[in-house]
């Protein structure tokens, strides 16, 4: 029926409950998408209600805008997706490898390309990180990342503020025991931002050029 209904099973305060509906309607040569929410506020607090209404409006506009921009790419979307991974085998323990990856606050002293890291971990194993990273051409960019850590096995993350050439960037660090060795793997999935390719890489640059450049940088930083 071109509908997706959703409900939060464990709503966060000040939500008492929250659910909604995505509705997709054909319209002329395009599509009309409607996003509806229904929710209750703990104790019906009017101040919380006003704050939630603004937050839902802000997030809904962001989600619908991203949906429209992505859908309107049409057949060009596949070229803008990029997934890759790099691995290295280590003579060491999974615990030590995981600790290195989890302690991102130590990276400025351990990794030559990481200039600065601010890490908040109010909830154990959920990290919010802001970092300044120097790429091979010498320029420095700032990213914001949320990471969910699964001790000694893997860390998954999403950049909430990716580099300008990326619409989105998600990834994972995976630690795999191989007998007496450990394999550390860096995985990346990226959606390129097409309109930034020419300004950032040159007027004659193509999507293939951008894919190659981003893949090269991701590989260099991961292997480092």
C-alpha positions as CSV (number, residue, x, y, z in Angstrom):
1,X,0.0,0.0,0.0
2,X,3.1,2.2,-0.3
3,X,3.0,2.8,3.5
4,X,5.5,2.2,6.3
5,X,4.2,2.4,9.9
6,X,6.6,2.6,12.8
7,X,6.5,2.6,16.6
8,X,9.2,3.3,19.2
9,X,9.4,0.2,21.5
10,X,11.6,2.0,24.1
11,X,10.8,5.8,23.7
12,X,13.3,8.1,25.3
13,X,12.3,10.7,27.9
14,X,10.3,13.0,27.5
15,X,8.4,10.8,25.0
16,X,5.8,8.6,26.7
17,X,5.1,6.9,23.4
18,X,5.9,7.7,19.7
19,X,4.9,6.2,16.3
20,X,4.1,7.4,12.9
21,X,3.6,6.7,9.2
22,X,5.5,7.2,5.9
23,X,3.0,7.6,3.1
24,X,4.0,7.5,-0.6
25,X,1.6,8.8,-3.2
26,X,2.1,9.0,-7.0
27,X,1.7,12.6,-8.2
28,X,2.0,13.5,-11.9
29,X,5.4,12.5,-13.0
30,X,6.7,12.4,-9.5
31,X,5.8,11.4,-6.0
32,X,4.4,13.0,-2.9
33,X,5.8,11.7,0.4
34,X,4.1,12.4,3.7
35,X,5.7,11.8,7.1
36,X,3.3,11.7,10.1
37,X,4.1,11.4,13.8
38,X,1.9,10.7,16.8
39,X,3.3,10.9,20.3
40,X,2.5,11.5,24.0
41,X,4.7,13.5,26.4
42,X,5.5,12.4,29.9
43,X,3.2,14.1,32.4
44,X,1.9,16.2,29.4
45,X,4.5,18.8,30.3
46,X,3.9,21.8,28.0
47,X,7.5,22.9,27.8
48,X,8.6,19.3,26.8
49,X,5.8,19.2,24.3
50,X,7.0,22.4,22.6
51,X,10.6,21.2,22.5
52,X,9.5,17.8,21.0
53,X,7.4,19.4,18.4
54,X,10.3,21.5,17.2
55,X,12.7,18.6,17.3
56,X,10.3,16.4,15.3
57,X,9.7,19.1,12.7
58,X,13.5,19.7,12.3
59,X,14.3,16.0,12.0
60,X,11.4,15.3,9.6
61,X,12.5,18.1,7.3
62,X,16.0,16.8,7.3
63,X,14.8,13.2,6.6
64,X,12.5,14.3,3.8
65,X,15.2,16.5,2.2
66,X,17.7,13.7,2.2
67,X,15.1,11.3,0.7
68,X,14.2,13.7,-2.1
69,X,17.9,14.5,-2.9
70,X,18.7,10.8,-3.0
71,X,15.7,9.7,-5.0
72,X,16.2,12.4,-7.6
73,X,19.7,11.0,-8.4
74,X,17.9,8.2,-10.3
75,X,20.2,5.9,-12.1
76,X,23.2,7.9,-11.0
77,X,22.8,6.8,-7.4
78,X,24.7,3.5,-7.9
79,X,27.8,5.4,-9.1
80,X,27.8,7.6,-6.0
81,X,27.8,4.6,-3.6
82,X,31.2,3.3,-2.5
83,X,31.9,0.4,-0.2
84,X,35.4,-0.8,0.6
85,X,37.5,-2.5,3.4
86,X,41.1,-3.0,4.3
87,X,42.6,-5.5,6.8
88,X,45.9,-6.1,8.6
89,X,47.0,-9.2,10.5
90,X,48.5,-8.5,13.9
91,X,50.6,-10.7,16.3
92,X,48.8,-9.7,19.4
93,X,45.6,-10.2,21.5
94,X,42.1,-9.2,20.4
95,X,41.7,-7.3,23.6
96,X,44.7,-5.1,23.0
97,X,43.7,-4.4,19.4
98,X,40.1,-3.5,20.4
99,X,41.4,-1.2,23.2
100,X,43.5,0.7,20.7
101,X,40.5,1.2,18.5
102,X,38.1,2.0,21.3
103,X,40.4,4.6,23.0
104,X,40.0,7.2,20.3
105,X,41.0,9.9,22.8
106,X,44.5,8.6,22.5
107,X,44.7,8.8,18.7
108,X,46.4,12.2,18.5
109,X,49.4,10.7,20.3
110,X,49.2,7.4,18.3
111,X,48.2,8.3,14.7
112,X,50.1,10.8,12.7
113,X,47.0,12.0,10.7
114,X,44.8,12.6,13.8
115,X,45.3,16.2,15.0
116,X,42.6,16.5,17.7
117,X,39.9,14.3,19.3
118,X,37.2,15.3,21.7
119,X,35.3,12.2,23.1
120,X,32.2,12.0,25.2
121,X,31.0,8.7,26.5
122,X,28.1,9.5,28.9
123,X,26.6,6.0,28.2
124,X,29.2,3.2,28.3
125,X,30.2,2.1,24.8
126,X,28.3,4.8,23.0
127,X,30.8,7.4,22.0
128,X,30.3,10.9,20.4
129,X,33.6,12.1,18.8
130,X,34.7,15.3,17.2
131,X,38.1,15.0,15.4
132,X,40.4,17.0,13.2
133,X,42.1,14.7,10.6
134,X,44.9,15.6,8.2
135,X,44.6,13.9,4.8
136,X,47.6,13.2,2.5
137,X,47.4,16.5,0.6
138,X,48.0,18.3,3.9
139,X,44.6,19.8,4.4
140,X,42.7,19.3,7.7
141,X,39.0,18.6,8.0
142,X,36.7,18.3,11.1
143,X,34.3,15.4,11.5
144,X,31.7,14.4,14.1
145,X,31.1,10.7,14.6
146,X,28.8,8.5,16.8
147,X,30.2,5.1,17.6
148,X,28.7,2.0,19.2
149,X,31.3,-0.3,20.7
150,X,31.0,-4.0,21.2
151,X,34.0,-4.9,23.4
152,X,36.7,-7.0,21.8
153,X,34.8,-7.7,18.6
154,X,33.7,-4.6,16.7
155,X,32.8,-0.9,16.6
156,X,30.2,0.5,14.3
157,X,29.9,4.2,13.5
158,X,28.2,6.9,11.5
159,X,29.7,10.3,10.7
160,X,27.1,12.9,11.6
161,X,29.4,15.5,10.1
162,X,31.2,13.9,7.2
163,X,33.8,15.5,4.9
164,X,32.3,17.9,2.3
165,X,32.6,15.4,-0.6
166,X,30.4,12.9,1.2
167,X,26.7,12.9,1.7
168,X,27.0,10.1,4.2
169,X,29.7,7.9,5.7
170,X,29.2,4.8,7.9
171,X,31.6,2.1,8.8
172,X,33.0,-0.4,11.2
173,X,36.1,-1.7,12.9
174,X,36.1,-5.5,13.2
175,X,38.5,-7.5,15.3
176,X,38.7,-11.2,14.3
177,X,40.8,-13.8,16.2
178,X,42.8,-16.1,13.9
179,X,44.4,-18.6,16.2
180,X,47.6,-16.9,17.4
181,X,46.9,-13.8,15.3
182,X,44.3,-11.1,15.1
183,X,42.8,-9.5,12.0
184,X,41.7,-5.9,12.2
185,X,39.4,-4.8,9.4
186,X,38.2,-1.3,8.6
187,X,35.0,-1.1,6.6
188,X,33.5,2.0,4.9
189,X,30.3,2.8,3.1
190,X,30.1,6.2,1.5
191,X,27.5,8.2,-0.5
192,X,29.4,10.9,-2.5
193,X,28.0,14.4,-2.8
194,X,28.0,14.9,-6.6
195,X,27.8,18.8,-6.5
196,X,31.0,19.0,-4.5
197,X,33.2,16.9,-6.9
198,X,34.1,19.7,-9.3
199,X,34.7,22.4,-6.7
200,X,36.9,20.1,-4.6
201,X,38.7,18.0,-7.2
202,X,38.7,20.2,-10.3
203,X,36.3,21.2,-13.0
204,X,37.1,18.2,-15.2
205,X,36.8,15.6,-12.4
206,X,34.2,12.9,-12.9
207,X,32.4,10.6,-10.4
208,X,34.9,7.9,-11.2
209,X,37.7,10.3,-10.3
210,X,36.0,11.1,-7.0
211,X,35.4,7.4,-6.2
212,X,39.1,6.7,-6.8
213,X,40.3,9.7,-4.7
214,X,38.0,8.9,-1.8
215,X,38.9,5.2,-1.9
216,X,42.6,6.0,-1.9
217,X,42.2,8.4,1.1
218,X,40.1,5.9,3.1
219,X,42.5,3.2,2.5
220,X,45.5,5.3,3.4
221,X,43.9,6.4,6.7
222,X,42.6,3.0,7.6
223,X,45.9,1.2,7.0
224,X,47.8,3.9,9.0
